[in-house]
Amino acid sequence: ERKPRKPSRREEQHQDQKKMAEVSSVSAKGPFKFMYFPIEGAGEKVRLTFVLAGVEFEDVGVPQSEWMTVKPTTKFGQLPILKIGDSEELAQSSAMMKYISQSSEAGKKLYPMDDPLKCVLIDEMMALCADLNNAWAPCIYISMRPQKYAYPMDMEKEAKDAKMKQLRETFLADDLPRFMGFFTKALDGKDFLCGSEPTLADCWALPSLRYYTKGIADYIPKDCMEPYPAVTAYIARMMALPAVAKWYDGKK
């Protein structure tokens, strides 16, 4: 009796891609209620996913005064959270973004599950954005939670300000040039981080990079990104996308 032929690696890869395509053909369902503080912060990349996917959502700003009441009701004691219909709730921004991306045809281009390699490249750039945010985090939280960095919780204001200044100046001198080098290399020959069209990686990168151009962080001059023309041109390209421009025009 003749034994069945073992499929080649190429055939196995084709079958895997076919299965991924079958999964992605099932659209995610709403309606969506997005809950975060009324700032850009960690929530803006999720909002931009909705915007570029062309998916309607309710943007609920949780006032800081209500947070301690809301916190125990959330899955992991943190924001943002995404409520789907009357029953489902998602935490963790990247999980939300991937789910939202499957809720429209435009969204599926942001994270094309029928192209595993493209998804890996998008995940790679999203992780780079997360690394940039993590490098910046001590510059923010030293004034809010000094005990997290082995300083007393009742650290004096002058001491906190001096430490914050030191951390932010170090970030400008060391971390920012290093990360902008990574982003500049990623953008070489491309309009967006992963190719000719925006993806979830760009939804994450835009607010993360644009933050440093706003002049809203003490000791971070708004011209600090000028030495990185490829990155500033990329920010301008993202801001010029019709859906993104409309989103920010509506906030003015």
N, C-alpha and C positions, 0 to 999 in steps of 0.2 A: 504494500500500500504506500502510495506516494505521500510524503510528509508535506504539510503546507509550507510555502516559502516564507521565511522570515522577512518582514518589511525592511527596506533599507532605511538608513537614518534620515534621508531626504523625505521619504514617504511618511515616516513617523512625525517629522516636523510639520509636514503638510496636514496630517491628521490633527496634531495639536492646535495648529492655527485654525483649522476648520471648527474645532470644538470651541475655541475662544470666540470665533465669529458667531457661533450659535448662541453663546452666552450673551454677547453684546447686542444681539438682535432683539433681546427682550428689554424694552425700555424701562428705566426706573420710573416710579410713580410718585406724584405729589398728592395734595398740595404741600408746599413747603413753608415752614415758619422758621426763620433763622434768628437766633437769640445771641446777642453779644452786647458789650458796652457800647454806648453811642460815640465810638471813636473808630479809627481805621484798625490800628493794632493787629492782633492775630486774626481778626475776622475779615479783613478786606480781601484777602486772597480767595476766600469762599464766596464773598459777594461778587467778585470779578468772574468767578466761574459761572455763577448764575447769569451775569451780564453777557459774557461771550457765548454762552450756550443758548441765550435767548429764552431763558426759562423764568417765568414769573415767581416771585417769592415775597413773603411778608418779612420785612426787615424790622425786627423788634429790638429797640435799644433798651437795655436794662440799666436803669440809673444805679450809680454806685451806692446810693442810700438804701436800695432794695436788695443789694447783692447777698447780704448775709441771710436774708430770708429765702432767696432763690437757691442759694448754693446747696443746701441739703437735698433739694429736689432733683439735682442734676446727677447724671450717671457717675461721673468721676470727680464731682465737686469743683468743676471748672467750666468756664465758657471759652469758646462758643459751643452751642449745641444746635442741632438741627432736628426739628420735629417734622415728621412725615405723616400726613394724614392725622388721624386721631389716636394712633397707638404707638408708632415707631419713633424712636429717638436715637440719633447718632451723636457720638462725641468724636473728637480728634479730627482736625481740619482736613488732613489729607484723605481720610476715609470719606468725609462729606464730599470733597471735591470729585473724587472718583465716582461716587454714586450719582451726583448731580450731572456729571458729564455723560452719563448713559440715559439721560431723560429727554434728549432731543438729538436730531441728526447733526445739528451744528455742534452740540456738546460732544458727540462721539469723535469728532475730529480733534477735540482737545485731549482725548485719551483713547486712541484707537485700539481697542482690545483685540482686534483681528490682526494686529501687527505687534507681536510680543517684543521684538527688538526696539521698536519705537517707544513702547511703554517703558522699557527698562531705561532708555536714554532720558525719558521724561522724569522717571523716578530719580535718576542720578542727579539731574539738575535741581529737582525739588529738595533733595538731600543737601545739595550745596547751599541752597537758600536757607535751609534750616541751620546749617553750620554757621553761616553769616549771622543769623539771628542769635545763635548761642554765644558767638564771640562778643556780640554787643550786649547781651543780657546783664552781665555784672555792672555795666555802666548805668543801667537803669535801676536795678534792684538794690544796689548798694545804699541808695537813699531811702528805699522802701522797706527792705528786709535785710538790714546789715548783719543780723545774726546768721543768715544763710552763708555768709563769708567769714565767719568766725570773729565778727565784731559784736560788741554788746548791743542788745536791742534798743537801749536808751542812749545810743551813741549821740554825742552832741552835734548840733546842726553844723557848726563850723568845721568839725572834724569830718562829718559826712560829705560836706561840700568839697573839702580839700581832696578827699579820697576820690570822689566822683570826677573831679577835674583831672586828677592824675590818671585814672582809668581811661577817661575819654581821650586824653592827649596821647596815651599809649595806643589806643585803638586807631586813632588817626595816623599815627606814625608807622604802626606795624600791621595791624589786622586789615584795615581798609585797603591799603595798596596790594596786599597779598590776595585778597578776595577779588578785587577789581581786575587783577591780572587773570584770575581764573575765568571771570565773566567775559573779559575781552577776548580771551582765547576761544571760549565757547561760541562767541558771536562772529568769529572770523569767517567771512564769506556767507553769512546767513543774516536774514532780517530778524529772526527770532531765535530763541535759545536752542530749539531742536529742529530748525528747518525754515521753510518759507512761510509757514502759517503758525499762529500762536497756539500754544498748548497749555496744559495745567501748569507747566513750569513757569510760563510767562505770567500766569495769574498770580503766582506766588512771588516771582521776582519783582514785578512792577512796584507794589507797595513797599517791599523791603528796600529796594534801591532808591526809590523816590523820596523816602523818609529823610535821607541825608541831604537832600537838596532844599528842604523846606525852611531851614533855619529855626526850627522849633525846639531843638535840643541844645541846652547850655553847653558851651565850649565846642560845639560842632558848627563851624561856619557854613553858610549855605552854598558857598562856592567850593566846598571840599571835593566835589566830584569833577570839577573842571579838568584835572589832569588825566581824566579817563574819557576821551571823546567818543570812543566806540560805545561806552555804556550810556553816556548822556544822549547820544543819537538814538540808541535803542529805547530809552525812556520816552523820548519825543515820538518815536514811531508807535509805541504802544499807546500813548496818550492821544494820538491822532486817529486811532481806530474808531470808526463811527460809534459803535456801541459803547466804547470806553469814554469817548468824548461826551456823549450824551449823559452817561452816568455821572461824570464829574461836573458837567454843566448844571445838572439837577441839584447838586449840593451847594451851589454858590448862593 
